[in-house]
Amino acid sequence: MNIGIISDTHDDLLTLDEAIKTFNERKVSYVIHAGDYVFPGVVKEFKNFNGKLVGVLGNNDGEKLGLLKKFEEIGGELQGEFGDLELAGIRIAIYHGTNNKLTEAIIASQIYDLVICGHTHLKRDDKMGNTLVLNPGCAHKDFPNIDGNIETEPSVIIFNTSNKSYQFVRL
């Protein structure tokens, strides 16, 4: 099964449309969003996705009730600030990453096979013990990362649960 991983869309509907097209073309069953949709209309766009959206809240997601309503309307699942799920026998943690110490503690716990985070707008793919850590980077074009540098290449990740392989895809 393929899982799509996205984070930090920050209202960029044009790039989000490209991401959704990529997810559909790659036959993704689930998209995991690590937060920072910013406005509920971002979630509504996933009505065009041929699978299920599962997500968590980020530090820029102020319209929590509006986001929850849109998730419910499309049959998605908003798990609050932290997500814990199992797909195809893989235990997955989802946390936006606002608190770096908390992110690293989740990873160090070794409870999860896969930890998905966002927030920094920087791509990350690390293996720490038995835990794979993935951050797709920013899914918003021309947006600054945590270091203040402008990210000009928005991206997502396609993760294959069968062999635990993954690929960053530029949008």
C-alpha positions in Angstrom: 0.0 0.0 0.0 1.2 3.5 -0.8 0.9 6.3 1.8 1.2 10.0 0.9 2.9 12.3 3.4 2.5 16.1 3.2 2.9 19.0 5.6 2.8 22.7 5.8 0.5 23.5 2.9 -0.1 27.0 4.3 -3.0 27.9 2.0 -1.1 27.1 -1.2 -4.0 25.6 -3.2 -2.2 25.4 -6.5 0.6 23.3 -5.1 -1.9 21.3 -3.1 -3.7 20.5 -6.3 -0.5 19.1 -7.7 0.1 17.0 -4.6 -3.4 15.5 -4.8 -2.9 14.7 -8.5 0.4 13.0 -7.6 -1.2 11.0 -4.8 -4.0 9.8 -7.1 -1.5 9.0 -9.9 0.6 6.9 -7.5 -2.5 5.1 -6.2 -2.0 6.3 -2.6 -4.6 4.9 -0.2 -4.0 7.3 2.7 -2.6 10.8 2.9 -1.0 11.7 6.2 -0.9 15.5 6.8 1.4 16.7 9.5 -0.3 20.0 10.0 -0.3 23.7 9.1 -3.2 23.7 6.7 -3.9 27.2 7.9 -7.5 27.5 6.7 -10.2 24.9 6.5 -10.5 25.2 2.7 -7.2 23.3 2.3 -8.9 20.2 3.8 -11.9 20.6 1.5 -9.6 20.2 -1.5 -8.9 16.6 -0.4 -12.5 15.8 -1.7 -10.6 15.2 -5.0 -8.3 12.6 -3.4 -9.2 8.9 -4.0 -8.3 7.8 -0.5 -8.5 8.8 3.1 -7.0 11.9 4.7 -5.6 11.5 8.3 -4.0 14.5 9.9 -2.9 16.5 13.0 -2.9 20.1 13.8 0.1 22.4 13.4 1.0 25.7 15.2 -0.6 27.8 12.4 -4.0 26.0 12.5 -6.1 28.4 14.5 -9.5 27.5 13.0 -9.6 24.1 14.8 -13.4 23.7 14.6 -13.5 24.6 11.0 -10.8 22.2 10.2 -12.6 19.4 12.1 -15.8 20.1 10.2 -14.0 19.9 6.9 -12.3 16.6 7.9 -15.7 15.2 8.8 -17.3 16.4 5.5 -14.7 14.5 3.4 -14.6 11.4 5.6 -11.2 12.2 6.9 -9.8 11.9 10.4 -8.3 14.8 12.4 -6.4 13.4 15.4 -5.7 16.6 17.3 -2.1 17.6 18.0 -0.8 14.1 18.0 -1.7 11.1 15.9 -1.1 7.4 16.6 -2.2 4.9 14.0 -1.4 1.6 12.5 -1.5 0.9 8.8 -0.4 -2.4 7.2 1.2 -3.5 10.4 3.3 -0.3 10.7 2.8 1.8 13.9 2.9 5.5 12.9 3.2 8.6 15.1 2.2 12.0 13.5 3.3 15.2 15.2 3.7 18.6 13.6 7.0 19.1 15.3 6.4 22.5 17.0 8.4 21.4 20.1 11.7 19.9 18.9 12.3 18.2 22.3 8.9 16.5 22.1 9.6 15.4 18.5 13.0 13.9 19.5 11.4 12.2 22.6 8.8 10.5 20.4 11.5 9.3 18.2 13.7 8.1 21.1 10.9 6.2 22.6 11.2 3.6 19.9 7.5 2.9 20.2 6.9 3.7 16.6 8.1 2.2 13.3 7.6 5.6 11.6 7.4 9.1 12.9 6.0 11.7 10.6 6.6 15.4 11.3 6.7 18.8 9.6 7.1 22.4 11.0 10.7 23.0 9.9 9.9 23.0 6.2 13.1 21.0 5.8 13.2 17.5 4.3 14.2 14.8 6.8 14.8 11.1 6.4 16.6 9.5 9.3 16.7 6.1 10.8 17.1 6.2 14.6 17.2 2.7 16.0 14.2 0.9 14.6 12.3 4.2 13.9 12.2 5.8 10.5 11.7 9.6 10.7 10.2 11.4 7.7 9.5 15.1 7.1 8.4 15.9 3.6 9.5 19.5 3.7 7.1 22.3 2.8 4.2 21.8 0.4 4.0 25.5 -0.1 6.0 27.2 -2.9 8.4 30.1 -2.0 7.9 29.8 1.7 10.7 30.3 4.3 12.1 27.3 6.2 13.1 27.4 9.9 16.5 28.8 8.9 14.8 31.7 7.1 15.8 30.4 3.6 13.1 30.4 0.9 12.0 26.9 -0.1 11.5 26.9 -3.8 10.8 23.2 -4.3 7.7 22.1 -2.5 7.6 18.3 -2.0 5.7 15.3 -0.6 6.7 11.8 0.2 5.3 8.5 -1.2 5.9 5.7 1.4 5.4 2.0 0.4 4.2 -0.1 3.3 5.2 -3.4 1.6 8.9 -2.8 1.7 9.1 0.5 3.7 10.7 2.3 0.9 10.0 6.0 0.3 10.5 8.7 -2.3 10.5 12.5 -2.1 8.4 13.9 -5.0 8.9 17.5 -6.1 5.7 19.3 -6.9 
